[in-house]
Amino acid sequence: MLKIFISLSLLSVFSLAYTLKQSYELDKPRVCSTDLVPECERKFFILNLPQHQSKYEYPAHEIRKIFKQFGCELDEDETFARVTFYLKSDVQCLVDDIGAYFKNLYPSIQINTIFIQSNRYFDCEKEYFIESIPQRHTGTIVVNQEGERYFFRYDIDAKVQRLVSKTPIKKGESLTPSNTSLQFVQFRDLQRNYIHSIDNLVAKYRIQEGRELTLEMVMQKPDVRQGHTVKCIYRQNNITIEFEARALNDGIIGDEIRVQKGLKQYRARIIGHNLVEIL
């Protein structure tokens, strides 16, 4: 009976010792006793983690010594010699800023997720400003906080509305609502030189169905078409002569082309729809 009583007493004593873990993930650099051992009734300071790194190791015996000074015994049976701390960064403010930036840049954007890779501690509560935000779906942002520069990798998963060929479009065919439509394309596939409007545009070459329309694919609808009859104006001194000729080139207002009347060719500048001035 006595042996059983002693065993129970020892068990009661050992149960007062708290367990220290080998690693902790914390969201602030100031470490207190309750961050490591929530069961400890007393809250006291342990250490400040370096804010310039997200991973930091500290001797386990030093932590046990501090706990012992404040009457919180820790279990001595752990085999690890160092405790590893992982300092989480509060980067939600940067996520919000990047989201707002891209929404302003692309009003039609639909953002699924924004991921920011943090390899050092960052405090959203302190003042900061973003020095640069690239326009790509992935890249690096530079953040300045209290004179120190932070570099964060980011990746955005989103879709953006763009003009897309709804049907195959022939070379020289006008862009219309029947052969184009607004569709969502993946932000990572977004073309920089996209077109905002189909007004007065024709295809430079055959465009396949389902292609995002860019400036390289289209050109302004010609004011003069090759082979069409144009009105020519020839001015010399106070004399103005008008005649008709055949255009030898396509062109828009301001372009120089050649026109032919009979066997003779002239250089001319387009000044209006099917209207040229002889040079």
Secondary structure by P-SEA (a helix, b strand, c coil): caaaaaaaaaaaaaaabbbbbcbbbbcccccccccccccccbbbbcccccccccbbbbbaaaaaaaaaaacccccccccccbbbbbbbbcaaaaaaaaaaaaaaacccccccbbbbbbcbbbbcccbbbbcccccccbbbbbbbcccbbbbbbbbbbbbbbbbccccccccccccccccbbbbbccccccccccccccccbbbccccccccccccccccccccccccbbbbbbbbcccbbbbbbbbbccccccccccccccccbbbbbbbccccccccc
